[in-house]
Amino acid sequence: MEAQPFTIFGTSHLFTLLLIFCLAVFFPSAYKNKSDTQKEYLARLLGLSIIGLELIKPFIWNSMDYPWIRLLPIHMCSLSGFFIGVFLLTKKRLFFEVAFFWGIGGGINALITPDVTLTFPDPKYILFFLGHGLLMVNIGYACITLNNRPTFESVKNRLDREQPLTFLEFNYMLLQAYDFLELNKK
């Protein structure tokens, strides 16, 4: 099977989105009634999986002659992957909240408007959707199986801060604008 040019909301794209949605919702739901030991074991496995993927992704992308600036794990989805992985390993609430807000917003945006040129079975397509899909599965697992939700207090604290935008929030908007510029060129 040869990879075809990517079409947004084409058959391959829609099938991949449906698969990721099902894994992110139904897999954690099916694991919800397992014992605490089983839940903890899977949380550690998922946490290590996403951290491991984020650590080796730059080397895989580099082998495909990807631009060096894209190899650095400084994009919001990469950082969210690290944060949800750390949360699943340590249960420190701050990591969940950052991963939730950055991961859901950035991850859904990336899944809907992916930065790929070819469809399945192109390695870039697979790696892109594997990374973002695993992020959604990890966040779904933290929310559904482990019963973590952003609290009203965490949202209120962010909105009440006198500082309008943090350095990371501002730079995220710049990175997102650059991504849209690149997508527009294609």
MDAnalysis code that builds the backbone (N, CA, C; Angstrom):
import MDAnalysis as mda
import numpy as np

u = mda.Universe.empty(558, n_residues=186, atom_resindex=np.repeat(np.arange(186), 3), trajectory=True)
u.add_TopologyAttr("name", ["N", "CA", "C"] * 186)
u.add_TopologyAttr("resid", np.arange(1, 187))
u.add_TopologyAttr("resname", ["MET", "GLU", "ALA", "GLN", "PRO", "PHE", "THR", "ILE", "PHE", "GLY", "THR", "SER", "HIS", "LEU", "PHE", "THR", "LEU", "LEU", "LEU", "ILE", "PHE", "CYS", "LEU", "ALA", "VAL", "PHE", "PHE", "PRO", "SER", "ALA", "TYR", "LYS", "ASN", "LYS", "SER", "ASP", "THR", "GLN", "LYS", "GLU", "TYR", "LEU", "ALA", "ARG", "LEU", "LEU", "GLY", "LEU", "SER", "ILE", "ILE", "GLY", "LEU", "GLU", "LEU", "ILE", "LYS", "PRO", "PHE", "ILE", "TRP", "ASN", "SER", "MET", "ASP", "TYR", "PRO", "TRP", "ILE", "ARG", "LEU", "LEU", "PRO", "ILE", "HIS", "MET", "CYS", "SER", "LEU", "SER", "GLY", "PHE", "PHE", "ILE", "GLY", "VAL", "PHE", "LEU", "LEU", "THR", "LYS", "LYS", "ARG", "LEU", "PHE", "PHE", "GLU", "VAL", "ALA", "PHE", "PHE", "TRP", "GLY", "ILE", "GLY", "GLY", "GLY", "ILE", "ASN", "ALA", "LEU", "ILE", "THR", "PRO", "ASP", "VAL", "THR", "LEU", "THR", "PHE", "PRO", "ASP", "PRO", "LYS", "TYR", "ILE", "LEU", "PHE", "PHE", "LEU", "GLY", "HIS", "GLY", "LEU", "LEU", "MET", "VAL", "ASN", "ILE", "GLY", "TYR", "ALA", "CYS", "ILE", "THR", "LEU", "ASN", "ASN", "ARG", "PRO", "THR", "PHE", "GLU", "SER", "VAL", "LYS", "ASN", "ARG", "LEU", "ASP", "ARG", "GLU", "GLN", "PRO", "LEU", "THR", "PHE", "LEU", "GLU", "PHE", "ASN", "TYR", "MET", "LEU", "LEU", "GLN", "ALA", "TYR", "ASP", "PHE", "LEU", "GLU", "LEU", "ASN", "LYS", "LYS"])
u.atoms.positions = np.array([
    [0.851, -1.180, 0.000],
    [0.000, 0.000, 0.000],
    [0.892, 1.237, 0.000],
    [0.641, 2.116, -0.910],
    [1.456, 3.316, -1.037],
    [0.724, 4.513, -0.433],
    [1.491, 5.344, 0.258],
    [0.902, 6.528, 0.891],
    [0.457, 7.521, -0.174],
    [-0.722, 8.074, 0.046],
    [-1.284, 9.088, -0.856],
    [-1.108, 10.472, -0.236],
    [-1.241, 11.538, -1.021],
    [-1.179, 12.884, -0.422],
    [-2.273, 13.037, 0.634],
    [-1.910, 13.695, 1.721],
    [-2.843, 13.864, 2.830],
    [-3.961, 14.821, 2.445],
    [-5.181, 14.421, 2.787],
    [-6.360, 15.265, 2.602],
    [-7.013, 15.423, 3.958],
    [-7.178, 16.677, 4.382],
    [-7.804, 16.907, 5.673],
    [-9.232, 16.366, 5.627],
    [-9.593, 15.590, 6.632],
    [-10.870, 14.905, 6.746],
    [-11.113, 13.909, 5.612],
    [-10.014, 13.421, 5.024],
    [-10.116, 12.321, 4.068],
    [-10.384, 11.028, 4.825],
    [-10.539, 9.941, 4.102],
    [-10.866, 8.651, 4.720],
    [-9.830, 8.239, 5.759],
    [-8.557, 8.328, 5.401],
    [-7.496, 7.922, 6.321],
    [-7.492, 8.807, 7.571],
    [-7.675, 10.105, 7.389],
    [-7.684, 11.048, 8.502],
    [-8.868, 10.769, 9.425],
    [-10.056, 10.602, 8.863],
    [-11.245, 10.360, 9.682],
    [-11.155, 9.026, 10.420],
    [-10.636, 7.986, 9.746],
    [-10.480, 6.698, 10.409],
    [-9.510, 6.809, 11.583],
    [-8.404, 7.527, 11.385],
    [-7.415, 7.705, 12.452],
    [-8.005, 8.481, 13.615],
    [-8.761, 9.540, 13.329],
    [-9.408, 10.319, 14.397],
    [-10.399, 9.455, 15.176],
    [-11.164, 8.646, 14.481],
    [-12.132, 7.760, 15.144],
    [-11.421, 6.736, 16.020],
    [-10.337, 6.171, 15.519],
    [-9.563, 5.197, 16.293],
    [-8.999, 5.831, 17.564],
    [-8.435, 7.029, 17.431],
    [-7.864, 7.720, 18.596],
    [-8.967, 8.060, 19.600],
    [-10.104, 8.551, 19.120],
    [-11.212, 8.877, 20.015],
    [-11.674, 7.634, 20.777],
    [-11.847, 6.524, 20.072],
    [-12.291, 5.284, 20.720],
    [-11.279, 4.813, 21.758],
    [-9.999, 4.860, 21.418],
    [-8.974, 4.443, 22.376],
    [-8.924, 5.373, 23.590],
    [-9.079, 6.677, 23.342],
    [-8.978, 7.656, 24.431],
    [-10.182, 7.619, 25.362],
    [-11.324, 7.155, 24.887],
    [-12.534, 7.148, 25.716],
    [-12.886, 5.742, 26.198],
    [-12.948, 4.787, 25.278],
    [-13.441, 3.458, 25.639],
    [-12.399, 2.613, 26.380],
    [-11.135, 2.743, 26.036],
    [-10.090, 1.996, 26.740],
    [-10.039, 2.389, 28.220],
    [-9.953, 3.691, 28.544],
    [-9.970, 4.055, 29.976],
    [-11.277, 3.668, 30.667],
    [-12.399, 3.751, 29.940],
    [-13.687, 3.372, 30.539],
    [-13.713, 1.897, 30.889],
    [-13.133, 1.061, 30.035],
    [-13.103, -0.373, 30.286],
    [-12.190, -0.719, 31.464],
    [-11.232, 0.119, 31.733],
    [-10.271, -0.141, 32.818],
    [-10.721, 0.473, 34.141],
    [-11.802, 1.211, 34.148],
    [-12.247, 1.946, 35.332],
    [-12.556, 1.052, 36.538],
    [-13.074, -0.140, 36.301],
    [-13.485, -1.017, 37.404],
    [-12.417, -2.027, 37.809],
    [-11.213, -1.878, 37.327],
    [-10.122, -2.784, 37.701],
    [-9.641, -2.432, 39.108],
    [-8.822, -3.293, 39.665],
    [-8.298, -3.037, 41.012],
    [-7.328, -1.859, 40.977],
    [-7.106, -1.260, 42.140],
    [-6.183, -0.124, 42.223],
    [-4.776, -0.517, 41.797],
    [-4.380, -1.737, 42.088],
    [-3.054, -2.213, 41.689],
    [-2.935, -2.274, 40.174],
    [-3.966, -2.773, 39.506],
    [-3.955, -2.848, 38.046],
    [-3.976, -1.443, 37.428],
    [-4.774, -0.561, 38.007],
    [-4.830, 0.815, 37.503],
    [-3.471, 1.497, 37.639],
    [-2.826, 1.298, 38.775],
    [-1.514, 1.906, 39.027],
    [-0.462, 1.339, 38.072],
    [-0.510, 0.044, 37.837],
    [0.442, -0.595, 36.926],
    [0.287, -0.015, 35.516],
    [-0.961, 0.085, 35.042],
    [-1.185, 0.629, 33.701],
    [-0.829, 2.113, 33.647],
    [-1.086, 2.845, 34.729],
    [-0.708, 4.268, 34.758],
    [0.797, 4.408, 34.588],
    [1.560, 3.591, 35.277],
    [3.023, 3.638, 35.147],
    [3.465, 3.249, 33.742],
    [2.831, 2.227, 33.191],
    [3.164, 1.790, 31.834],
    [2.867, 2.883, 30.811],
    [1.696, 3.509, 30.920],
    [1.347, 4.601, 30.008],
    [2.276, 5.796, 30.197],
    [2.577, 6.130, 31.449],
    [3.478, 7.251, 31.725],
    [4.861, 7.029, 31.129],
    [5.405, 5.841, 31.342],
    [6.728, 5.530, 30.781],
    [6.687, 5.473, 29.255],
    [5.571, 4.991, 28.688],
    [5.437, 4.899, 27.236],
    [5.477, 6.278, 26.583],
    [4.728, 7.219, 27.131],
    [4.686, 8.530, 26.488],
    [5.984, 9.302, 26.703],
    [6.589, 9.168, 27.877],
    [7.877, 9.832, 28.098],
    [8.933, 9.220, 27.181],
    [8.938, 7.895, 27.069],
    [9.884, 7.234, 26.170],
    [9.691, 7.653, 24.732],
    [8.437, 7.724, 24.279],
    [8.170, 8.155, 22.905],
    [8.657, 9.576, 22.677],
    [8.372, 10.471, 23.625],
    [8.806, 11.864, 23.463],
    [10.326, 11.981, 23.452],
    [11.014, 11.096, 24.176],
    [12.483, 11.142, 24.191],
    [13.104, 10.590, 22.911],
    [12.480, 9.589, 22.300],
    [13.077, 9.020, 21.087],
    [12.548, 9.647, 19.800],
    [11.428, 10.370, 19.887],
    [10.851, 10.982, 18.684],
    [11.834, 11.865, 17.917],
    [12.611, 12.727, 18.580],
    [13.547, 13.554, 17.807],
    [14.538, 12.731, 16.983],
    [14.962, 11.592, 17.505],
    [15.903, 10.743, 16.765],
    [15.226, 10.086, 15.569],
    [13.971, 9.704, 15.732],
    [13.236, 9.117, 14.610],
    [12.997, 10.168, 13.531],
    [12.534, 11.360, 13.953],
    [12.300, 12.431, 12.981],
    [13.607, 12.797, 12.277],
    [14.709, 12.821, 13.014],
    [15.996, 13.164, 12.423],
    [16.376, 12.167, 11.335],
    [16.062, 10.904, 11.529],
    [16.382, 9.896, 10.512],
    [15.559, 10.095, 9.244],
    [14.488, 10.876, 9.325],
    [13.642, 11.148, 8.162],
    [13.932, 12.533, 7.570],
    [15.092, 13.104, 7.900],
    [15.501, 14.422, 7.387],
    [14.475, 15.517, 7.669],
    [13.979, 15.531, 8.896],
    [13.033, 16.555, 9.310],
    [13.815, 17.789, 9.737],
    [13.287, 19.002, 9.558],
    [14.029, 20.209, 9.967],
    [14.405, 20.160, 11.445],
    [15.614, 20.556, 11.765],
    [16.141, 20.432, 13.129],
    [15.295, 21.166, 14.162],
    [14.702, 22.302, 13.796],
    [13.921, 23.072, 14.764],
    [12.691, 22.275, 15.217],
    [12.180, 21.409, 14.345],
    [11.023, 20.589, 14.693],
    [11.403, 19.387, 15.556],
    [12.712, 19.134, 15.671],
    [13.174, 17.980, 16.443],
    [13.194, 18.251, 17.940],
    [13.249, 19.510, 18.314],
    [13.305, 19.848, 19.735],
    [11.941, 19.605, 20.378],
    [11.905, 18.934, 21.508],
    [10.611, 18.649, 22.158],
    [10.094, 19.854, 22.951],
    [9.908, 20.986, 22.249],
    [9.440, 22.195, 22.931],
    [8.032, 22.575, 22.503],
    [7.391, 21.767, 21.701],
    [6.032, 22.063, 21.290],
    [5.088, 21.693, 22.427],
    [3.952, 22.323, 22.479],
    [3.028, 22.119, 23.588],
    [2.604, 20.659, 23.731],
    [2.411, 19.970, 22.626],
    [2.004, 18.562, 22.735],
    [3.135, 17.717, 23.302],
    [4.367, 18.009, 22.936],
    [5.501, 17.266, 23.503],
    [5.618, 17.542, 24.997],
    [5.522, 18.797, 25.366],
    [5.583, 19.135, 26.790],
    [4.417, 18.515, 27.550],
    [3.239, 18.527, 26.945],
    [2.072, 17.895, 27.584],
    [2.302, 16.407, 27.758],
    [2.946, 15.784, 26.778],
    [3.263, 14.361, 26.887],
    [4.169, 14.085, 28.072],
    [5.210, 14.910, 28.223],
    [6.094, 14.756, 29.381],
    [5.315, 14.965, 30.684],
    [4.472, 16.012, 30.717],
    [3.743, 16.330, 31.941],
    [2.743, 15.241, 32.324],
    [1.991, 14.712, 31.344],
    [1.025, 13.664, 31.705],
    [1.769, 12.395, 32.099],
    [2.913, 12.143, 31.477],
    [3.729, 11.000, 31.878],
    [4.224, 11.125, 33.302],
    [4.718, 12.315, 33.655],
    [5.184, 12.552, 35.027],
    [4.019, 12.444, 36.001],
    [2.851, 12.971, 35.607],
    [1.684, 12.851, 36.490],
    [1.333, 11.384, 36.742],
    [1.309, 10.584, 35.682],
    [0.942, 9.179, 35.846],
    [1.951, 8.415, 36.698],
    [3.188, 8.896, 36.734],
    [4.205, 8.240, 37.560],
    [4.225, 8.753, 38.994],
    [3.915, 10.044, 39.187],
    [4.063, 10.652, 40.515],
    [2.750, 11.060, 41.173],
    [1.708, 11.251, 40.394],
    [0.392, 11.731, 40.865],
    [0.439, 13.165, 41.398],
    [1.400, 13.965, 40.968],
    [1.450, 15.373, 41.376],
    [0.464, 16.162, 40.512],
    [-0.474, 16.760, 41.169],
    [-1.629, 17.389, 40.519],
    [-1.261, 18.478, 39.504],
    [-0.251, 19.263, 39.778],
    [0.141, 20.342, 38.872],
    [0.453, 19.796, 37.477],
    [1.107, 18.659, 37.400],
    [1.448, 18.071, 36.103],
    [0.190, 17.669, 35.341],
    [-0.827, 17.180, 36.059],
    [-2.081, 16.831, 35.390],
    [-2.744, 18.071, 34.806],
    [-2.830, 19.120, 35.609],
    [-3.546, 20.307, 35.146],
    [-2.875, 20.943, 33.938],
    [-1.554, 21.027, 33.962],
    [-0.843, 21.588, 32.799],
    [-1.062, 20.685, 31.588],
    [-0.890, 19.375, 31.773],
    [-1.066, 18.442, 30.659],
    [-2.493, 18.476, 30.126],
    [-3.464, 18.593, 31.016],
    [-4.861, 18.616, 30.583],
    [-5.136, 19.824, 29.698],
    [-4.818, 21.010, 30.206],
    [-5.162, 22.210, 29.444],
    [-4.335, 22.345, 28.172],
    [-3.034, 22.095, 28.256],
    [-2.192, 22.190, 27.059],
    [-2.459, 21.035, 26.113],
    [-2.610, 19.845, 26.660],
    [-2.752, 18.654, 25.823],
    [-4.076, 18.582, 25.101],
    [-5.157, 18.891, 25.790],
    [-6.466, 18.826, 25.138],
    [-6.548, 19.880, 24.030],
    [-6.199, 21.112, 24.347],
    [-6.281, 22.177, 23.337],
    [-5.321, 21.953, 22.179],
    [-4.058, 21.773, 22.496],
    [-3.058, 21.599, 21.447],
    [-3.195, 20.281, 20.721],
    [-3.517, 19.214, 21.471],
    [-3.637, 17.891, 20.864],
    [-4.799, 17.793, 19.898],
    [-5.938, 18.306, 20.287],
    [-7.097, 18.266, 19.386],
    [-6.837, 19.136, 18.158],
    [-6.237, 20.295, 18.373],
    [-5.887, 21.157, 17.248],
    [-4.940, 20.437, 16.288],
    [-3.936, 19.764, 16.833],
    [-2.967, 19.051, 15.989],
    [-3.622, 17.868, 15.281],
    [-4.514, 17.162, 15.952],
    [-5.169, 16.021, 15.317],
    [-6.106, 16.455, 14.195],
    [-6.763, 17.583, 14.379],
    [-7.698, 18.056, 13.349],
    [-6.951, 18.673, 12.176],
    [-5.867, 19.393, 12.448],
    [-5.080, 20.022, 11.377],
    [-3.638, 19.532, 11.451],
    [-3.405, 18.263, 11.104],
    [-2.067, 17.696, 11.263],
    [-1.048, 18.274, 10.288],
    [0.194, 18.230, 10.725],
    [1.307, 18.741, 9.921],
    [1.973, 17.563, 9.200],
    [1.228, 16.922, 8.312],
    [1.739, 15.802, 7.530],
    [1.386, 16.028, 6.063],
    [2.155, 15.421, 5.179],
    [1.900, 15.594, 3.742],
    [1.342, 14.341, 3.087],
    [1.593, 13.169, 3.699],
    [1.114, 11.906, 3.149],
    [0.260, 11.173, 4.182],
    [-0.587, 10.272, 3.712],
    [-1.445, 9.505, 4.615],
    [-0.778, 8.188, 5.004],
    [-1.529, 7.377, 5.740],
    [-1.064, 6.054, 6.141],
    [-0.681, 5.272, 4.892],
    [0.416, 4.575, 4.867],
    [1.356, 4.109, 5.865],
    [2.652, 4.924, 5.923],
    [2.608, 6.191, 5.591],
    [3.812, 7.018, 5.662],
    [4.303, 7.089, 7.114],
    [5.626, 6.885, 7.343],
    [6.146, 6.890, 8.722],
    [5.897, 8.203, 9.461],
    [5.919, 9.326, 8.760],
    [5.667, 10.613, 9.421],
    [4.210, 10.689, 9.894],
    [3.314, 10.169, 9.088],
    [1.895, 10.130, 9.462],
    [1.706, 9.267, 10.710],
    [2.310, 8.086, 10.690],
    [2.172, 7.160, 11.817],
    [2.759, 7.769, 13.092],
    [3.955, 8.340, 13.007],
    [4.600, 8.915, 14.182],
    [3.823, 10.113, 14.718],
    [3.335, 10.954, 13.815],
    [2.563, 12.126, 14.232],
    [1.317, 11.704, 15.006],
    [0.536, 10.800, 14.425],
    [-0.712, 10.400, 15.073],
    [-0.477, 9.480, 16.264],
    [0.604, 8.715, 16.257],
    [0.940, 7.905, 17.421],
    [1.227, 8.802, 18.624],
    [2.033, 9.834, 18.431],
    [2.365, 10.748, 19.530],
    [1.164, 11.486, 20.065],
    [0.374, 12.056, 19.171],
    [-0.792, 12.819, 19.619],
    [-1.902, 11.897, 20.134],
    [-2.038, 10.730, 19.524],
    [-3.033, 9.768, 20.001],
    [-2.692, 9.241, 21.386],
    [-1.407, 8.942, 21.614],
    [-0.984, 8.473, 22.932],
    [-1.204, 9.554, 23.988],
    [-1.005, 10.804, 23.610],
    [-1.285, 11.914, 24.528],
    [-2.763, 11.913, 24.925],
    [-3.655, 11.751, 23.955],
    [-5.088, 11.740, 24.244],
    [-5.473, 10.531, 25.098],
    [-4.874, 9.364, 24.812],
    [-5.153, 8.157, 25.606],
    [-4.699, 8.359, 27.050],
    [-3.518, 8.948, 27.237],
    [-3.011, 9.187, 28.592],
    [-3.897, 10.173, 29.355],
    [-4.302, 11.236, 28.698],
    [-5.184, 12.213, 29.362],
    [-6.538, 11.564, 29.655],
    [-7.058, 10.787, 28.699],
    [-8.312, 10.072, 28.921],
    [-8.200, 9.113, 30.084],
    [-7.076, 8.416, 30.205],
    [-6.868, 7.476, 31.303],
    [-6.835, 8.220, 32.646],
    [-6.124, 9.353, 32.663],
    [-6.044, 10.134, 33.901],
    [-7.426, 10.659, 34.309],
    [-8.216, 11.079, 33.332],
    [-9.536, 11.648, 33.636],
    [-10.575, 10.575, 33.946],
    [-10.646, 9.550, 33.110],
    [-11.735, 8.579, 33.229],
    [-11.409, 7.487, 34.254],
    [-10.263, 6.853, 34.108],
    [-9.934, 5.732, 34.989],
    [-9.507, 6.196, 36.373],
    [-8.658, 7.226, 36.422],
    [-8.128, 7.689, 37.710],
    [-8.947, 8.821, 38.326],
    [-10.039, 9.211, 37.677],
    [-10.976, 10.236, 38.177],
    [-10.325, 11.580, 38.472],
    [-9.467, 12.042, 37.598],
    [-8.885, 13.372, 37.749],
    [-9.598, 14.335, 36.814],
    [-9.927, 15.475, 37.338],
    [-10.560, 16.527, 36.537],
    [-9.929, 17.856, 36.949],
    [-9.896, 18.792, 36.025],
    [-9.458, 20.118, 36.457],
    [-10.477, 20.660, 37.454],
    [-10.006, 21.273, 38.489],
    [-10.924, 21.798, 39.493],
    [-11.327, 23.222, 39.137],
    [-12.466, 23.619, 39.658],
    [-12.899, 25.001, 39.467],
    [-11.851, 25.945, 40.034],
    [-11.267, 25.540, 41.159],
    [-10.264, 26.379, 41.822],
    [-9.036, 26.602, 40.938],
    [-8.598, 25.570, 40.202],
    [-7.420, 25.730, 39.344],
    [-7.714, 26.684, 38.191],
    [-8.912, 26.581, 37.625],
    [-9.290, 27.508, 36.546],
    [-9.425, 28.919, 37.110],
    [-10.062, 29.043, 38.256],
    [-10.243, 30.354, 38.884],
    [-8.899, 30.992, 39.215],
    [-7.957, 30.193, 39.749],
    [-6.628, 30.731, 40.073],
    [-5.924, 31.264, 38.837],
    [-6.047, 30.574, 37.726],
    [-5.395, 31.030, 36.505],
    [-6.026, 32.331, 36.008],
    [-7.338, 32.408, 36.080],
    [-8.028, 33.603, 35.590],
    [-7.848, 34.795, 36.521],
    [-7.654, 34.542, 37.819],
    [-7.498, 35.613, 38.797],
    [-6.096, 36.221, 38.836],
    [-5.121, 35.557, 38.250],
    [-3.756, 36.091, 38.302],
    [-3.697, 37.456, 37.632],
    [-2.912, 38.334, 38.214],
    [-2.777, 39.674, 37.644],
    [-1.955, 39.650, 36.365],
    [-1.052, 38.691, 36.253],
    [-0.225, 38.578, 35.056],
    [-1.103, 38.054, 33.918],
    [-1.252, 38.811, 32.826],
    [-2.173, 38.404, 31.776],
    [-1.758, 37.104, 31.068],
    [-0.514, 36.987, 30.646],
    [-0.042, 35.789, 29.958],
    [1.337, 35.411, 30.480],
    [1.546, 34.141, 30.668],
    [2.878, 33.708, 31.060],
    [3.758, 33.648, 29.813],
    [5.047, 33.516, 30.026],
    [5.995, 33.397, 28.922],
    [5.643, 32.212, 28.028],
    [5.309, 31.082, 28.642],
    [4.972, 29.891, 27.854],
    [3.674, 30.068, 27.077],
    [2.678, 30.678, 27.708],
    [1.408, 30.886, 27.015],
    [1.592, 31.809, 25.811],
    [2.380, 32.852, 25.976],
    [2.631, 33.774, 24.870],
    [3.370, 33.068, 23.736],
    [4.410, 32.304, 24.081],
    [5.186, 31.618, 23.052],
    [4.376, 30.523, 22.374],
    [3.456, 29.918, 23.101],
    [2.595, 28.918, 22.476],
    [1.791, 29.556, 21.350],
    [1.269, 30.741, 21.587],
    [0.504, 31.416, 20.539],
    [1.385, 31.722, 19.331],
    [2.638, 32.090, 19.578],
    [3.557, 32.329, 18.463],
    [3.828, 31.037, 17.689],
    [4.060, 29.943, 18.406],
    [4.286, 28.660, 17.734],
    [3.056, 28.219, 16.958],
    [1.886, 28.429, 17.539],
    [0.660, 28.047, 16.861],
    [0.454, 28.904, 15.608],
    [0.757, 30.183, 15.698],
    [0.643, 31.058, 14.530],
    [1.597, 30.599, 13.432],
    [2.810, 30.209, 13.825],
    [3.775, 29.713, 12.844],
    [3.276, 28.422, 12.206],
    [2.685, 27.538, 12.995],
    [2.126, 26.301, 12.443],
    [1.040, 26.599, 11.424],
    [0.159, 27.551, 11.736],
    [-0.896, 27.901, 10.798],
    [-0.322, 28.545, 9.537],
    [0.738, 29.315, 9.677],
    [1.398, 29.885, 8.511],
    [1.953, 28.787, 7.624],
    [2.592, 27.783, 8.224],
    [3.126, 26.658, 7.466],
    [2.012, 25.858, 6.804],
    [0.908, 25.638, 7.521],
    [-0.220, 24.930, 6.935],
    [-0.821, 25.708, 5.764],
    [-0.868, 27.020, 5.902],
    [-1.403, 27.866, 4.846],
    [-0.538, 27.785, 3.585],
    [0.764, 27.644, 3.755],
    [1.671, 27.534, 2.606],
    [1.443, 26.245, 1.839],
    [0.965, 25.202, 2.553],
    [0.739, 23.907, 1.898],
    [-0.571, 23.968, 1.195],
])
